[in-house]
């Protein structure tokens, strides 16, 4: 970061402006990742400055400029990087920044809360009690505290963390405080959600004990993702209602029988379907279809049938049996057959069922107009699984759309393969020449999506995200130097650094 200067960032904005005017792919990619407020037809110098500021973790150019003028740009950039690392759980980056600059968080109340520095928090509140209620960036201090993942690196600081929470509460902090993840979002994320997402059960217990609402629309859903059921049991014990949360369907993503039993016992309905956009409120599908979609086992299907799931209910032109055959989920199909719910398959579903076995009859193609809507996303749904590569090849040969962005998240099949760390699938899809400049609705490029998956994909310890990064870089995607600094995994950062040194022209 030592080479940063306002002049160099202004020059970068000018370069971006010139690249955009010339239609350069790298410039369009940067603008897609950080969309300006104006339409692309009416961009001004301020819009390009704002993109540069967003890329460095600041909400606007004036905020970046103010930080640079008051603290120095290098120091300000490190502060922003520390904030992001604490929120994302990149504790390797946190430790490195604090080792390099031990006083980095001094005088910054939100960061002191996120680092559980009880004595500093107490001293600041004694001097300025209103700090407990002051919004610092998008979040107030209790949200900085609850969303911090520093506890994973420093579990011995739990008493200091809880004492900090008590201090904030004593000065008026709201345990039900919330924030919008992106500017303009109607959906708000609570302090409780922050602690659940951070897998910080001590913080979650404290919040619930002090009146946090367990029905915040997100916490129960995300409690099913943790690899244990402590958070799920904790929320249910405090009155969390599974209705309308999609928590049941999310538990099925992991074929988690015990979580499904818990949720059904607390009122989750296997036939509930509701609308939405993302996460806990994503558009739901009936439970039997979800079992087929996620490859659940026969026991799961029998549990759902015993709980009242309708094996004859149609969804998007299909029955559960036809859907299971189309996806090649034999355990689901066999469980339905055993209860008498097998049925003949139409032409398109028969072709999909053949593809599930790795067969694509020569000279036969799917009719896109006759393809059931329930199956339009089939390739994206299986792109995470290397074992499904023969099926993926057969689907492409049959003419199934393979590079369509998801209608809600804008994520493509090759991005899913990269996020999941599945180089075999990603290599095949790259061979089909996908749009490498595509930016999904999270602002993710192919490279940044792989980086996110290397830190957040459920099977990241068994996956090979470095191989996926190498494939993407060999395919010619740009390597932003900021990606090297922001990588949360040491092995990933080392690989990217080595690549940048060997391919300096690709590092931007």
Residue pairs with C-beta under 8 A, 6 or more apart in sequence:
1 74
1 77
1 78
1 81
1 485
2 74
4 73
4 74
4 77
5 73
6 65
6 68
6 73
9 49
9 52
9 53
9 56
9 64
9 73
10 49
12 52
13 45
13 48
13 49
13 51
13 52
14 48
16 27
16 30
16 31
16 48
16 51
16 52
17 43
17 45
17 48
19 26
19 27
20 27
20 28
20 31
20 40
20 43
20 48
25 437
26 478
26 508
28 437
29 437
29 439
29 445
29 478
30 51
30 55
31 40
31 51
32 437
32 438
32 439
32 443
32 445
33 439
33 443
33 444
33 445
33 448
34 50
34 51
34 54
34 55
34 443
35 443
36 43
36 47
36 48
36 50
36 51
37 47
37 50
38 44
38 47
46 61
49 61
50 60
50 61
52 61
52 64
53 59
53 60
53 61
53 63
53 64
55 480
55 482
56 64
56 77
56 80
56 482
57 77
57 80
57 81
57 83
57 84
58 64
58 67
58 80
59 137
59 183
64 73
64 76
67 73
67 76
67 79
67 80
68 76
70 76
71 79
75 101
75 104
78 97
78 100
78 101
78 104
79 104
79 105
79 108
79 111
81 93
81 97
81 485
81 486
82 93
82 94
82 97
82 98
82 104
82 105
82 111
83 110
83 111
83 114
83 137
84 90
84 486
85 91
85 93
85 94
85 97
85 488
86 94
86 111
86 114
86 115
86 144
86 148
86 149
86 150
87 114
87 147
87 148
87 149
88 149
88 455
88 488
89 149
89 152
89 198
89 455
89 488
90 455
90 486
90 488
91 149
91 150
91 152
91 153
91 488
92 488
92 489
92 490
93 485
93 486
93 488
94 150
94 153
95 153
97 104
98 104
98 105
104 111
105 111
105 112
105 115
105 117
106 120
108 136
109 121
109 124
109 131
109 134
109 136
109 141
110 136
110 137
110 139
110 141
110 144
111 144
112 120
112 121
112 124
113 121
113 141
113 142
113 144
113 145
113 148
113 164
113 168
114 144
114 145
114 147
114 148
114 150
115 148
115 150
116 145
116 148
116 150
116 151
116 154
116 157
116 160
116 161
116 164
117 160
117 164
118 160
118 163
118 164
118 167
121 141
121 164
121 167
121 168
122 167
124 131
125 131
125 132
125 167
125 168
125 171
129 171
129 172
131 141
131 171
132 140
132 141
132 142
132 167
132 168
132 171
132 172
132 173
133 140
133 171
133 172
133 173
134 140
134 141
136 144
138 179
138 180
139 147
139 179
140 173
140 174
140 177
140 179
141 168
141 173
142 165
142 168
142 169
142 173
142 174
142 175
142 177
142 191
143 177
143 178
143 179
143 191
143 194
145 161
145 164
145 165
145 168
145 191
145 203
146 191
146 192
146 194
146 195
146 198
146 200
146 203
146 207
147 191
147 194
147 195
147 197
147 198
148 198
148 200
149 198
149 199
149 200
150 157
151 157
151 158
151 161
151 198
151 200
151 202
151 203
152 198
152 199
158 202
161 202
161 203
162 202
162 203
162 206
165 203
165 206
165 207
169 175
169 210
175 191
175 192
175 207
175 210
175 211
175 212
176 190
176 191
176 192
176 211
176 212
176 213
176 216
177 190
177 191
178 188
178 189
178 190
178 191
178 193
178 216
179 188
179 189
180 186
180 187
180 188
180 189
181 187
181 189
187 217
187 281
189 216
189 218
190 212
190 213
190 216
190 218
190 219
191 207
191 212
192 204
192 207
192 208
192 212
192 213
192 214
192 216
192 219
193 216
193 218
193 219
193 222
195 201
195 203
195 204
195 207
196 204
196 218
196 219
196 222
196 223
196 226
196 231
196 235
197 222
199 226
199 231
201 230
201 231
201 234
204 219
204 231
204 234
204 235
205 234
208 214
208 234
208 235
208 238
214 220
214 235
214 238
214 239
214 240
215 239
215 240
215 241
217 244
217 245
217 280
217 281
218 279
218 280
219 231
219 235
219 240
220 232
220 235
220 236
220 240
220 242
220 245
220 247
220 280
221 245
221 246
221 247
221 250
221 279
221 280
222 250
222 279
222 280
223 229
223 231
223 232
223 234
223 235
223 247
224 232
224 247
224 250
224 251
224 253
224 254
224 256
224 259
225 250
225 254
225 458
227 458
229 256
229 258
229 259
229 262
232 247
232 259
232 262
232 263
233 262
236 262
236 263
236 266
240 266
241 266
241 267
242 248
242 263
242 266
242 267
242 268
243 267
243 268
243 269
243 272
244 272
244 274
244 281
245 280
245 281
246 274
246 276
246 280
246 281
246 282
246 284
247 263
247 268
247 280
248 260
248 263
248 264
248 268
248 269
248 270
248 272
248 287
249 284
249 285
249 287
249 290
250 280
251 259
251 260
251 263
252 260
252 287
252 290
252 291
252 294
252 296
252 300
253 290
253 294
254 458
255 294
255 295
255 296
255 297
255 300
257 299
257 300
257 303
260 268
260 300
260 303
260 304
261 303
264 270
264 307
269 308
270 286
270 287
270 288
270 304
270 307
270 308
270 309
271 286
271 287
271 308
271 309
271 310
271 313
272 284
273 284
273 285
273 286
273 315
274 281
274 283
274 284
275 283
275 284
276 282
276 283
276 284
277 283
277 408
278 408
278 409
282 408
283 408
285 293
285 315
285 374
286 309
286 310
286 313
286 315
286 320
287 304
287 309
288 301
288 304
288 305
288 309
288 310
288 311
288 313
288 320
288 332
288 336
289 315
289 318
289 320
289 323
289 374
290 296
291 300
291 301
291 304
291 320
291 324
291 329
291 332
292 320
292 323
292 324
292 327
292 329
292 332
292 333
293 323
293 327
293 329
293 381
295 327
295 329
295 331
296 329
296 331
296 332
297 331
298 331
298 332
298 334
298 335
301 331
301 332
301 335
301 336
302 335
305 311
305 335
305 339
311 319
311 320
311 321
311 336
311 339
311 341
312 319
312 341
313 319
313 320
315 323
315 374
316 372
316 373
316 374
317 372
317 373
317 374
318 326
318 349
318 372
318 374
318 375
319 341
319 343
320 332
320 336
320 341
321 333
321 336
321 337
321 341
321 342
321 343
322 343
322 345
322 346
322 349
322 372
323 374
323 375
324 330
324 332
324 333
324 336
325 333
325 345
325 349
325 352
325 353
325 356
326 349
326 352
326 353
326 356
326 372
326 375
326 378
327 352
327 356
327 375
327 378
327 381
327 382
328 353
328 355
328 356
328 357
328 388
328 391
333 342
336 342
345 353
346 370
347 367
347 370
348 366
348 367
348 370
348 371
348 372
348 375
349 372
349 375
351 360
351 361
351 364
351 366
351 398
352 366
352 375
352 378
352 395
352 398
354 360
354 361
354 394
355 391
355 394
355 395
355 398
355 400
356 391
356 394
357 391
358 390
358 391
358 393
358 394
359 394
360 393
360 394
360 395
360 397
360 398
364 398
365 398
365 399
366 398
366 399
366 400
368 399
368 401
371 400
376 401
376 404
377 406
378 395
378 400
379 392
379 395
379 396
379 400
379 401
379 402
379 413
380 404
380 406
380 411
380 412
380 413
380 416
382 388
382 391
382 392
383 392
383 413
383 414
383 416
383 417
383 420
383 422
383 425
383 429
384 416
384 417
384 419
384 420
384 422
384 425
385 420
385 422
385 425
386 422
386 424
386 425
388 425
389 424
389 425
389 428
392 402
392 425
392 428
392 429
393 428
395 402
396 402
396 432
402 413
402 429
402 432
402 434
403 412
403 413
403 414
403 429
403 432
403 434
403 435
404 412
405 411
405 412
405 438
405 440
406 412
406 440
408 441
409 440
409 441
409 442
410 438
410 439
410 440
410 441
410 442
411 419
411 440
411 441
411 442
411 444
411 449
412 434
412 435
412 438
412 440
413 429
413 434
414 426
414 429
414 430
414 434
414 446
415 438
415 440
415 444
415 446
415 449
417 423
417 425
417 426
417 429
417 468
418 426
418 446
418 449
418 450
418 453
418 465
418 468
418 471
418 472
419 449
419 450
419 452
419 453
419 457
420 453
420 457
420 459
420 463
421 450
421 453
421 454
421 457
421 459
421 460
421 463
421 464
421 465
421 467
421 468
422 463
422 464
422 468
423 464
423 467
423 468
423 471
426 468
426 471
426 472
427 471
430 471
430 472
430 475
436 446
436 472
436 475
436 476
436 477
437 445
438 445
438 446
439 445
440 449
442 449
444 452
445 477
446 472
446 477
447 469
447 472
447 473
447 477
447 478
447 479
447 480
447 483
448 483
450 465
450 468
450 469
450 472
451 465
451 469
451 483
451 486
451 487
451 492
453 460
453 463
453 465
453 468
454 460
454 465
454 466
454 469
454 487
454 488
454 489
454 492
455 488
455 489
457 463
457 465
465 492
466 491
466 492
466 495
469 492
469 495
469 496
469 499
470 495
470 499
473 479
473 499
473 503
473 506
476 506
478 506
478 508
479 496
479 499
479 500
479 503
479 506
479 507
479 508
480 507
480 508
481 500
481 507
481 508
483 496
484 493
484 496
484 497
484 500
485 493
487 493
487 496
499 506
500 506
500 507
